[in-house]
Amino acid sequence: MIHLTRINHVPMVLNSDLIEHIEATPDTVISLTNGQKLIVLETADEIIRKVIDFRRRIHPCGAVPPGE
């Protein structure tokens, strides 16, 4: 989950696994796998960094997933 800010300045938390793609048009538009689109204040680069940081927190380097 990543923290973002909608275009109307309302904070939200997004399940980053639902992101299909991100456009900068010049507003940042996030298209989700369910067809929903979100317009946020953060740039595409900021969102990518947040997703990477989140995934690193839940899958630390060197951690082996259960069953492997």
C-alpha positions in Angstrom: 0.0 0.0 0.0 1.3 3.5 -0.9 0.2 6.9 0.3 -0.9 9.3 -2.5 -2.8 12.6 -2.7 -5.8 13.0 -5.1 -5.9 16.1 -7.3 -8.4 17.7 -4.8 -5.7 17.3 -2.0 -7.5 14.4 -0.3 -5.0 11.8 0.9 -5.5 8.2 0.0 -3.8 4.8 0.3 -3.6 2.7 -2.9 -2.9 -1.0 -3.3 0.1 -0.7 -5.6 -0.6 -4.2 -7.1 -3.7 -2.7 -8.8 -1.6 -0.3 -10.9 -1.7 -1.1 -14.6 0.1 1.9 -15.9 0.8 5.6 -15.1 0.5 8.6 -17.5 1.8 12.1 -17.1 -0.6 14.2 -19.2 0.5 16.7 -17.5 -1.6 15.5 -14.5 -0.6 12.1 -13.2 -3.2 9.6 -14.2 -3.0 6.1 -12.7 -5.0 3.4 -14.5 -5.9 0.4 -12.3 -6.5 -3.2 -13.4 -10.2 -2.8 -12.6 -10.5 0.0 -15.2 -10.7 2.8 -12.6 -8.5 5.9 -13.2 -7.1 8.1 -10.5 -5.6 11.6 -10.8 -3.0 12.4 -8.2 -0.6 15.2 -7.3 2.5 13.0 -7.2 4.6 12.5 -10.3 5.1 9.2 -12.0 8.6 9.0 -10.7 7.4 9.6 -7.1 4.9 6.9 -7.5 7.4 4.4 -8.8 9.8 5.3 -5.9 6.9 4.7 -3.4 6.1 1.3 -5.0 9.8 0.2 -4.9 10.2 1.4 -1.3 7.0 -0.5 -0.3 8.0 -3.7 -2.0 11.5 -3.5 -0.5 9.8 -3.2 3.0 7.6 -6.3 2.5 10.3 -8.3 0.7 13.7 -7.4 2.2 16.8 -8.2 0.2 17.9 -11.7 0.6 14.7 -12.9 2.0 13.6 -16.3 0.6 9.8 -16.7 0.1 8.3 -19.6 2.1 8.5 -22.9 0.4 11.6 -22.2 -1.6 
